[in-house]
């Protein structure tokens, strides 16, 4: 303002003098120029503006104010938002010990140590000229994100299968954090019934009709551009009653060998799984070997039975039980006798039966068959093997007659719910097959 006043006076003086060029006018112009220059050089002025400074909470910040030709004037710092005088010249006025002032090379540096969020705002550097001159800078105090556990879903949450659940994640910080969700295992998240995404942006993650496949760890990640980003791990447990899948419900093995049976089960909460035979729990021993492999809510249970004997054949049950229910699977182990291991009596009976039926079915071939003896019957393209069981029950089936009355033998096998019992040589010797009778288009085997 003072400089403008001087310039105005100079212009008025120039109008007073005559328009012609005189020595007096030259001397006046030189004097006024020196006066204006002297005034301008001695008047305090800001050499540069105060920069806007950004600092993370808890860190130190510095605000510079560069004043040239200060002379006898003084510099003061003021926090406008608090309406608080912080420093005057080299003295700290504020009672907040985190503020301090230093002066070097026309620069008055305001120090804010361990900045708080309350320190955010506009700061004024003021020189007590008349009138006063000042400039303003802004201190931005940013805060990294912080997840608010009290307002968020707990670290572990459980829900029944096919029910709905909303998982919440709240966070504060400055600027306001952005929340994203993702699965820890990298699988997609199913939202809005059919929509699948790898990342979901929202404070609340809505899951509809939750399935067991959605069980696992979910990550809530909060970020606002201020490091470090933070995350919370939330375990979602989907509860359901046990289920069992049996790959093979009927397993055959010869006596004296080892056999392994298995079941697959799914359950949550974790189920108690075990084997039962003859209403007694099967425990690991020299006879039995148990093996359980678990992966999340799935389990694979195996039972190995060593050196199968007559008393080991029968029904084995795999049982899975948790707080929501119980289920079981059934596996029947039967004696699968190897034909080559049968005794001579059984082989002889099978050969005789097959030869007798051939003679009954094809009378014309009796003479040729008798000359070959048992070797002719053995070389026949179709042979019949009948395994007689104790109590008169046949182990293998005979298929039905063909369209022209021929008998297809040994081409199909049926399984009953009750596996074949062990062969007994005494019982086989006591069984007699008298003959085959032809009635119309059917064949009846009469067992006595």
Secondary structure as GFF3:
##gff-version 3
##sequence-region A 1 448
A	DSSP	alpha_helix	2	16	.	.	.	ID=ss1
A	DSSP	alpha_helix	23	42	.	.	.	ID=ss2
A	DSSP	beta_strand	45	46	.	.	.	ID=ss3
A	DSSP	beta_strand	53	56	.	.	.	ID=ss4
A	DSSP	beta_strand	61	68	.	.	.	ID=ss5
A	DSSP	beta_strand	75	79	.	.	.	ID=ss6
A	DSSP	beta_strand	84	88	.	.	.	ID=ss7
A	DSSP	beta_strand	91	92	.	.	.	ID=ss8
A	DSSP	beta_strand	99	104	.	.	.	ID=ss9
A	DSSP	beta_strand	107	112	.	.	.	ID=ss10
A	DSSP	three_ten_helix	117	119	.	.	.	ID=ss11
A	DSSP	beta_strand	121	127	.	.	.	ID=ss12
A	DSSP	beta_strand	133	147	.	.	.	ID=ss13
A	DSSP	three_ten_helix	149	151	.	.	.	ID=ss14
A	DSSP	beta_strand	156	160	.	.	.	ID=ss15
A	DSSP	beta_strand	165	168	.	.	.	ID=ss16
A	DSSP	beta_strand	171	174	.	.	.	ID=ss17
A	DSSP	beta_strand	178	183	.	.	.	ID=ss18
A	DSSP	beta_strand	189	191	.	.	.	ID=ss19
A	DSSP	beta_strand	195	197	.	.	.	ID=ss20
A	DSSP	beta_strand	200	201	.	.	.	ID=ss21
A	DSSP	beta_strand	204	207	.	.	.	ID=ss22
A	DSSP	three_ten_helix	212	214	.	.	.	ID=ss23
A	DSSP	beta_strand	216	223	.	.	.	ID=ss24
A	DSSP	beta_strand	230	245	.	.	.	ID=ss25
A	DSSP	beta_strand	250	253	.	.	.	ID=ss26
A	DSSP	beta_strand	259	268	.	.	.	ID=ss27
A	DSSP	beta_strand	272	277	.	.	.	ID=ss28
A	DSSP	beta_strand	280	281	.	.	.	ID=ss29
A	DSSP	beta_strand	288	295	.	.	.	ID=ss30
A	DSSP	beta_strand	298	305	.	.	.	ID=ss31
A	DSSP	three_ten_helix	310	312	.	.	.	ID=ss32
A	DSSP	beta_strand	314	322	.	.	.	ID=ss33
A	DSSP	beta_strand	325	335	.	.	.	ID=ss34
A	DSSP	three_ten_helix	339	341	.	.	.	ID=ss35
A	DSSP	alpha_helix	344	361	.	.	.	ID=ss36
A	DSSP	three_ten_helix	363	365	.	.	.	ID=ss37
A	DSSP	alpha_helix	366	372	.	.	.	ID=ss38
A	DSSP	alpha_helix	374	378	.	.	.	ID=ss39
A	DSSP	alpha_helix	425	430	.	.	.	ID=ss40
A	DSSP	beta_strand	433	439	.	.	.	ID=ss41
A	DSSP	beta_strand	442	447	.	.	.	ID=ss42
###
